[in-house]
Amino acid sequence: MVLGAGYAGLHAVKQLVALQPDAEIVLVNRDVYHYDTARLHEVAVGRTDPSEISFNLRETIDPSVGLIVDDVMRIDHDIRAVELRNNGLVFYDYLINALGGATSTPEVPGASENAFPLITLDDALRARSHIERILTDYRVSQNPYDLRIAVCGDGFSAVAFMAALVHQLPILTKQFGVPADKFEVHCFASNPNPLYRFDPKLTEWIMEFLQGSNVIFHGSSRVTAVGPGEVHVGNQVFHANTIVWAAGIRGSEVVPISGYAQKFNRVIVRDDLSVIEADGSWPREFVIGDVSAFPNPETGRVYPATAQLAIAQAECAASNVAQLLKGGRTYRFDYKPYGTILPLGPHSGVALLQDSKGNYTRLKGAKVRLLISRMNKDFRDAID
Ligand SMILES: Cc1cc2nc3c(=O)[nH]c(=O)nc-3n(C[C@H](O)[C@H](O)[C@H](O)COP(=O)(O)OP(=O)(O)OC[C@H]3O[C@@H](n4cnc5c(N)ncnc54)[C@H](O)[C@@H]3O)c2cc1C
């Protein structure tokens, strides 16, 4: 049984079909469609139609795979069953848990109610229709806060969203007849710079890019609460009628109720991506993608949640299930990231590429565009 039809779950299914054609494979997902999480910001700003980043699972997964469209509520490891909202208990022999991430809004008072997260396609569509409504309202209200968007967060998804937004602004302001020069994008970050732990030279360039696009950066400004149209940083209150929450992710809410060893709802896995069985027997479950916490052996820090990592883990987990089915030993997850590619709108980006010897190459600007198209195509090829 595979839980979640994101990059991790779908790549695992594809691999299992190839490696274990005789196995009964069941995929459980909340929706009947897959969406490309790494492109949600494009939908949120109105640049990309949802149909471009999603597809119907029934039309794409191998016909031998059973699809259950339902919500996973809990995993009962003692009886090896998954509890689904509508279908009750479904039993498994082997489980690949790829339930993905959830927003970190619960950690900040008022953020869940008053800010738009960017974790699911529904989130992106809600943010988009809010932005369109508020731009329409401005023509009557003339309220300057209608033209202010506050982005909470300074990681990759926050930067990708802001870059997509500033690129889309001329189109949006023209479409809704609002003055482009009065539009403001503010970024609230707990760190002094965006992408604090990323390559300093590229971060400097990203900062120039954003500031050159009139993004106002509030560094060392940890958001402590969010109210209706209000971002609170300690005692200071900042007004904006659109607030986007892109300040990190946690793992799925299913994790804490299912009794896993975890950190921020991300399951701590062993070096073969398995979790320890309650009775100490050989592994029956692998946890991959955003819902797993796998440390980089060199730094000891958990790898950031990326589609690249999710797909690599899916490959390993599917091979490990196949190994167990034939009585073999599992493989250690050996991750060789090719680097980081960050889109800054449709025509620009930055890339920090790593070769097999560990040497880095930095790229920035329009030449990264082809790498971004290639990356998005590779993600699709892994799951389609
Ligand atoms: C705006 C943005 C931009 C990004 N850009 C990049 C990028 O450029 N490069 C990169 O490598 N990474 C990027 N990422 C990160 C990347 O998208 C994630 O790391 C990746 O999607 C993780 O894949 P996953 O399969 O683990 O989870 P997901 O893609 O989140 O899939 C999880 C699946 O599980 C389903 N699900 C969740 N809970 C339940 C439940 N209880 N019951 C049933 N089904 C459930 C969901 O509906 C979903 O289909 C970006 C993320 C965001 C938000």
The ligand as an SDF file (V2000), in Angstrom:
LIG
                    3D

 53 58  0  0  0  0  0  0  0  0999 V2000
    5.6070   26.7000   -3.7500 C   0  0  0  0  0  0  0  0  0  0  0  0
    6.5720   25.5290   -3.7070 C   0  0  0  0  0  0  0  0  0  0  0  0
    7.6390   25.4860   -4.5930 C   0  0  0  0  0  0  0  0  0  0  0  0
    8.5350   24.3990   -4.5580 C   0  0  0  0  0  0  0  0  0  0  0  0
    9.5690   24.3550   -5.4520 N   0  0  0  0  0  0  0  0  0  0  0  0
   10.3990   23.2680   -5.4840 C   0  0  0  0  0  0  0  0  0  0  0  0
   11.4480   23.1560   -6.4600 C   0  0  0  0  0  0  0  0  0  0  0  0
   11.6470   24.0590   -7.2830 O   0  0  0  0  0  0  0  0  0  0  0  0
   12.2280   22.0450   -6.4500 N   0  0  0  0  0  0  0  0  0  0  0  0
   12.0270   21.0180   -5.5460 C   0  0  0  0  0  0  0  0  0  0  0  0
   12.7620   19.9940   -5.6040 O   0  0  0  0  0  0  0  0  0  0  0  0
   11.0690   21.0890   -4.6030 N   0  0  0  0  0  0  0  0  0  0  0  0
   10.2400   22.1830   -4.5540 C   0  0  0  0  0  0  0  0  0  0  0  0
    9.2490   22.2720   -3.6030 N   0  0  0  0  0  0  0  0  0  0  0  0
    9.1220   21.1860   -2.6040 C   0  0  0  0  0  0  0  0  0  0  0  0
    8.4230   19.9710   -3.2210 C   0  0  0  0  0  0  0  0  0  0  0  0
    7.2390   20.3800   -3.8820 O   0  0  0  0  0  0  0  0  0  0  0  0
    8.0810   18.9520   -2.1330 C   0  0  0  0  0  0  0  0  0  0  0  0
    9.2720   18.6070   -1.4520 O   0  0  0  0  0  0  0  0  0  0  0  0
    7.4730   17.6960   -2.7680 C   0  0  0  0  0  0  0  0  0  0  0  0
    6.1920   18.0130   -3.2800 O   0  0  0  0  0  0  0  0  0  0  0  0
    7.3480   16.5430   -1.7700 C   0  0  0  0  0  0  0  0  0  0  0  0
    6.7130   15.4630   -2.4030 O   0  0  0  0  0  0  0  0  0  0  0  0
    5.8220   14.4550   -1.5510 P   0  0  0  0  0  0  0  0  0  0  0  0
    5.3600   13.4080   -2.5110 O   0  0  0  0  0  0  0  0  0  0  0  0
    6.5640   14.0200   -0.3260 O   0  0  0  0  0  0  0  0  0  0  0  0
    4.5990   15.3300   -1.0200 O   0  0  0  0  0  0  0  0  0  0  0  0
    3.3830   16.0680   -1.8290 P   0  0  0  0  0  0  0  0  0  0  0  0
    3.8380   16.4750   -3.1850 O   0  0  0  0  0  0  0  0  0  0  0  0
    2.9290   17.0950   -0.8850 O   0  0  0  0  0  0  0  0  0  0  0  0
    2.2970   14.9090   -1.9610 O   0  0  0  0  0  0  0  0  0  0  0  0
    1.5850   14.3820   -0.8560 C   0  0  0  0  0  0  0  0  0  0  0  0
    0.3030   13.7330   -1.3730 C   0  0  0  0  0  0  0  0  0  0  0  0
   -0.3670   13.1210   -0.2750 O   0  0  0  0  0  0  0  0  0  0  0  0
   -1.7460   13.5010   -0.2650 C   0  0  0  0  0  0  0  0  0  0  0  0
   -2.2080   13.4940    1.1240 N   0  0  0  0  0  0  0  0  0  0  0  0
   -1.7690   14.2790    2.1290 C   0  0  0  0  0  0  0  0  0  0  0  0
   -2.3950   13.9720    3.2810 N   0  0  0  0  0  0  0  0  0  0  0  0
   -3.2620   12.9820    2.9800 C   0  0  0  0  0  0  0  0  0  0  0  0
   -4.1910   12.2220    3.7620 C   0  0  0  0  0  0  0  0  0  0  0  0
   -4.3230   12.4160    5.0700 N   0  0  0  0  0  0  0  0  0  0  0  0
   -4.9150   11.2760    3.1490 N   0  0  0  0  0  0  0  0  0  0  0  0
   -4.7640   11.0320    1.8090 C   0  0  0  0  0  0  0  0  0  0  0  0
   -3.8970   11.7020    1.0320 N   0  0  0  0  0  0  0  0  0  0  0  0
   -3.1430   12.6730    1.6100 C   0  0  0  0  0  0  0  0  0  0  0  0
   -1.7540   14.8860   -0.8830 C   0  0  0  0  0  0  0  0  0  0  0  0
   -3.0450   15.1960   -1.3940 O   0  0  0  0  0  0  0  0  0  0  0  0
   -0.6910   14.7290   -1.9730 C   0  0  0  0  0  0  0  0  0  0  0  0
   -1.2540   14.1740   -3.1400 O   0  0  0  0  0  0  0  0  0  0  0  0
    8.3500   23.3520   -3.6050 C   0  0  0  0  0  0  0  0  0  0  0  0
    7.2650   23.4060   -2.7140 C   0  0  0  0  0  0  0  0  0  0  0  0
    6.3770   24.4750   -2.7710 C   0  0  0  0  0  0  0  0  0  0  0  0
    5.2020   24.4910   -1.8060 C   0  0  0  0  0  0  0  0  0  0  0  0
  1  2  1  0
  2  3  1  0
  2 52  2  0
  3  4  2  0
  4  5  1  0
  4 50  1  0
  5  6  2  0
  6  7  1  0
  6 13  1  0
  7  8  2  0
  7  9  1  0
  9 10  1  0
 10 11  2  0
 10 12  1  0
 12 13  2  0
 13 14  1  0
 14 15  1  0
 14 50  1  0
 15 16  1  0
 16 17  1  0
 16 18  1  0
 18 19  1  0
 18 20  1  0
 20 21  1  0
 20 22  1  0
 22 23  1  0
 23 24  1  0
 24 25  2  0
 24 26  1  0
 24 27  1  0
 27 28  1  0
 28 29  2  0
 28 30  1  0
 28 31  1  0
 31 32  1  0
 32 33  1  0
 33 34  1  0
 33 48  1  0
 34 35  1  0
 35 36  1  0
 35 46  1  0
 36 37  1  0
 36 45  1  0
 37 38  2  0
 38 39  1  0
 39 40  1  0
 39 45  2  0
 40 41  1  0
 40 42  2  0
 42 43  1  0
 43 44  2  0
 44 45  1  0
 46 47  1  0
 46 48  1  0
 48 49  1  0
 50 51  2  0
 51 52  1  0
 52 53  1  0
M  END
$$$$
